[in-house]
């Protein structure tokens, strides 16, 4: 795996995170199901691994119940950093 492969993967993740941020309304919390529907995704594993996890790790998105990551009431919202990223594009 060369440098090109690494750059390609990083760019792909960035596009997916940008897509996730793009479907989120500012100052509104969304359920996982709502976000997956807006992105036309069927597999929860794909959504989590490629969209949600990278966005959470980069602090573009935050959980409304951070102490209970698998709560059925969990929702996600853009952080200030996530909003700034959208405005800069």
C-alpha positions as CSV (number, residue, x, y, z in Angstrom):
1,X,0.0,0.0,0.0
2,X,1.7,3.1,-1.2
3,X,1.2,6.8,-0.5
4,X,-1.5,7.0,-3.3
5,X,-3.6,4.4,-1.6
6,X,-3.4,6.1,1.8
7,X,-4.3,9.5,0.2
8,X,-7.2,7.9,-1.6
9,X,-8.7,6.4,1.6
10,X,-8.3,9.6,3.5
11,X,-10.0,11.5,0.7
12,X,-12.8,9.0,0.6
13,X,-13.4,9.2,4.3
14,X,-13.4,13.0,4.1
15,X,-16.0,12.9,1.3
16,X,-18.2,10.6,3.4
17,X,-17.9,12.7,6.5
18,X,-18.7,15.8,4.4
19,X,-21.8,13.9,3.1
20,X,-22.9,13.1,6.6
21,X,-22.5,16.8,7.7
22,X,-24.3,17.9,4.6
23,X,-27.5,16.0,5.5
24,X,-27.5,17.2,9.1
25,X,-29.5,20.3,9.9
26,X,-27.6,22.9,12.0
27,X,-28.6,22.9,15.7
28,X,-30.8,19.8,15.3
29,X,-30.1,16.3,16.7
30,X,-30.7,13.3,14.4
31,X,-31.2,9.6,15.0
32,X,-28.9,7.1,13.3
33,X,-31.9,5.9,11.3
34,X,-32.7,9.4,10.1
35,X,-29.1,10.0,9.0
36,X,-28.9,6.6,7.2
37,X,-32.1,7.3,5.4
38,X,-30.9,10.7,4.2
39,X,-27.7,9.1,3.0
40,X,-29.6,6.3,1.3
41,X,-27.6,3.7,3.3
42,X,-29.0,0.3,4.3
43,X,-26.2,-1.3,6.4
44,X,-25.7,0.1,9.9
45,X,-22.1,-1.3,9.9
46,X,-21.2,0.7,6.7
47,X,-22.7,3.9,8.2
48,X,-20.9,3.5,11.5
49,X,-17.5,2.6,10.1
50,X,-17.4,5.0,7.1
51,X,-19.4,7.9,8.2
52,X,-20.3,8.2,11.9
53,X,-17.1,6.9,13.5
54,X,-14.7,9.1,11.5
55,X,-17.0,12.2,12.1
56,X,-17.1,11.5,15.8
57,X,-13.3,10.9,16.1
58,X,-12.6,14.2,14.2
59,X,-15.1,15.9,16.5
60,X,-17.3,17.2,13.6
61,X,-20.3,15.4,15.2
62,X,-21.2,14.7,18.8
63,X,-23.5,12.4,20.6
64,X,-26.4,13.8,22.6
65,X,-25.9,11.1,25.3
66,X,-22.1,10.6,25.3
67,X,-22.1,8.4,28.4
68,X,-24.4,5.8,26.7
69,X,-23.2,5.4,23.1
70,X,-25.6,2.5,22.4
71,X,-28.7,4.0,23.9
72,X,-31.8,3.7,21.8
73,X,-32.4,7.4,22.5
74,X,-29.0,8.4,21.1
75,X,-28.9,11.2,18.6
76,X,-26.1,13.0,16.8
77,X,-25.6,16.7,16.0
78,X,-23.0,18.8,14.3
79,X,-20.4,20.4,16.5
80,X,-19.2,24.0,16.0
81,X,-16.1,22.4,14.2
82,X,-18.4,20.5,11.9
83,X,-20.4,23.6,11.1
84,X,-17.2,25.5,10.3
85,X,-16.1,22.7,8.0
86,X,-19.3,23.0,6.0
87,X,-19.0,26.8,5.8
88,X,-15.4,26.6,4.5
89,X,-16.3,24.3,1.6
